Amino acid sequence: MPAPVLHLGATVLCSHAGQATPLSPFPRVLLSGQPAITIASPYAVAGCSLSTTSTPPCVTGQWLAGAVRVLAGGVPVATMLGSSTCIPTGAPMMPVAAQARVLAT
């Protein structure tokens, strides 16, 4: 099923409402004027609500699966329907908003 491709300006949260930011976007492909994100890009998570509990908070995130047919630099692009995980909690990241013009399967 087609889904919007993630870019640097997309809003992505950990499952506990922490802001996830991509650390290495792919600069050769631009979406809405911003670099695209591939599944190889790690995410830094800030503001995870687990930081106030005894459970360790989400610190980083990684996409596990993205587009099958659309690649950037030979690596699948990350989509809003792709699967991801946060480390060390194992909870998924949740894309909330992304550009809507480019879809990938």
Buried (B, 14 or more C-beta within 10 A) or exposed (E): EEBBBBBBBBEBBBBBEBBBBBEEBBEEBEBBEBBBBBBBBBBBBEBBEBBEEEEEBBBBBBBEEBBEEBBBEEBBBBBBBBEBBBBEBEBBBBBEEBBEEBBBE
